[in-house]
Amino acid sequence: MTRWLDDDEQRTWRNFLAATQMVGEALDRQLQRDSGMPHTYYMILVALSEAERRSMRMSELAARAQCSQSRLSHAVARLEERGWVRRSRSESDRRGNVALLTDDGFAALAEAAPGHVEEVRQRLFDALTPEQIRALDEICTAVRSKTVGGSS
C-alpha cells in the first residue's frame, strides 16, 4: 500500500527540494564565476585536502564526494589537466588508484575557499537562527544515517 504524503509532508518535501536546489545552484555559479571550477571539483579538492598526506583511494574519494566512480574519474582527469591532482597506483596493493592533491591544487582550493564559504553563509546560515542550525544538523544527520544504513 502506498503511503502518500499528507499536506504538511508534501509542502515540506517541495520546500526541501527547492531550497537544496537553489543553494546548490548558487554555490556552483559562485565557484564557476570566481574560481572557474564546478562545485564537484571543489568538493574533491576539499576531500583530498583533509586526507592524510592529501591523498585518497579513488573509491573512497568517490564516496566522500558523493559521486559515481565514472563521474569521479572524469572529474579527476580534468583536475589532472589543470595540475591540481595527480593520480597513481596505490602503494599498498598496486591494484587501486590513488588521487593526490598537488601544491597547485591546494593553492587553487585556498584561493576559492573564502568566496565559497561566504556564499554558503549568505545562502544558508544567514537565513537561520542558531536553533534552526542545530535542528537542521539533527535532521540532516538523521536522514544521512537512515540512507547510509541502507534502510528504505
C-alpha positions in Angstrom: 0.0 0.0 0.0 1.4 3.4 -1.0 2.0 5.8 1.9 1.1 9.1 0.3 2.5 12.3 1.7 0.0 14.3 3.7 -0.3 18.1 3.0 2.4 19.0 5.6 4.8 16.4 4.3 4.2 17.4 0.7 4.8 21.1 1.5 8.0 20.2 3.4 9.2 17.9 0.6 8.8 20.6 -2.0 10.4 23.3 0.1 13.3 21.0 0.8 13.8 20.3 -2.9 13.6 23.9 -3.8 15.9 25.1 -1.1 18.6 22.4 -1.7 18.4 23.1 -5.5 18.6 26.9 -5.0 21.6 26.6 -2.6 23.4 24.1 -4.8 23.0 26.1 -8.0 24.1 29.3 -6.2 27.2 27.6 -4.9 28.0 26.2 -8.3 27.5 29.6 -10.0 29.8 31.3 -7.5 32.6 28.8 -7.8 32.4 28.9 -11.6 32.4 32.6 -11.7 35.1 33.3 -9.1 37.3 30.2 -9.4 36.5 28.6 -12.7 35.5 25.3 -11.2 32.2 23.4 -10.6 31.2 22.6 -7.1 32.0 18.9 -7.7 35.7 19.8 -8.3 35.7 21.9 -5.2 34.4 19.0 -3.1 37.0 16.7 -4.5 39.8 19.2 -3.6 38.4 19.7 -0.1 38.2 15.9 0.5 41.8 15.5 -0.7 43.0 18.5 1.4 41.6 16.9 4.5 43.0 13.4 3.9 46.3 12.2 5.3 49.1 13.2 3.0 46.5 14.9 0.9 45.8 11.6 -0.9 42.9 9.1 -1.1 41.9 6.0 -2.9 39.7 6.8 -5.8 36.9 4.5 -4.4 37.0 6.3 -1.1 37.1 9.7 -2.8 34.0 8.9 -4.9 32.1 8.0 -1.7 33.3 11.2 0.0 32.5 13.4 -2.9 29.1 11.6 -3.3 29.6 10.8 -7.0 29.9 7.7 -9.1 33.3 6.1 -9.9 32.9 7.1 -13.6 32.0 10.7 -12.8 34.9 11.0 -10.3 37.3 9.5 -12.9 36.2 12.2 -15.4 36.5 15.0 -12.8 39.9 13.8 -11.7 41.1 13.7 -15.3 40.1 17.4 -15.7 41.8 18.2 -12.4 44.9 16.5 -13.6 44.9 18.6 -16.7 44.9 21.7 -14.5 47.8 20.3 -12.5 45.7 20.3 -9.3 45.6 16.5 -8.8 47.9 13.6 -9.7 46.8 10.0 -10.0 48.9 7.0 -9.2 48.7 3.3 -8.3 48.2 2.5 -4.6 51.5 1.7 -2.9 49.8 -0.8 -0.5 48.1 -3.1 -3.1 49.2 -1.8 -6.5 45.6 -2.5 -7.8 43.7 0.6 -6.8 44.3 4.1 -7.9 45.1 7.0 -5.5 44.4 10.7 -6.1 46.9 13.2 -4.7 46.2 16.9 -4.2 49.2 18.8 -5.7 50.6 22.1 -4.2 48.9 23.9 -7.1 45.6 22.2 -6.3 45.9 23.2 -2.7 46.6 26.8 -3.7 43.6 26.8 -6.0 41.4 25.5 -3.2 42.8 28.1 -0.7 42.0 30.8 -3.2 38.5 29.5 -3.8 37.6 28.8 -0.2 36.9 32.4 1.1 34.3 33.2 -1.6 32.7 29.7 -1.3 32.4 30.0 2.5 30.8 33.5 2.2 28.3 32.1 -0.4 27.4 29.2 1.9 27.0 31.7 4.8 24.8 34.1 2.7 22.7 31.3 1.1 22.1 29.1 4.1 23.3 30.2 7.6 22.4 33.9 7.5 18.7 32.8 6.9 18.7 30.7 10.1 18.7 31.2 13.8 21.2 29.2 15.9 18.3 26.9 17.0 17.4 26.3 13.4 21.0 25.5 12.5 21.1 22.9 15.3 17.7 21.5 14.1 19.0 21.3 10.5 22.1 19.5 11.6 20.0 16.9 13.5 17.6 16.5 10.6 20.4 16.0 8.1 22.2 13.6 10.4 19.1 11.5 10.8 18.4 11.4 7.1 22.0 10.5 6.2 22.2 7.8 8.8 19.0 6.2 7.5 20.2 6.4 3.9 23.7 5.3 4.6 22.4 2.4 6.7 20.7 1.0 3.7 17.2 1.3 5.2 14.4 2.4 2.9 
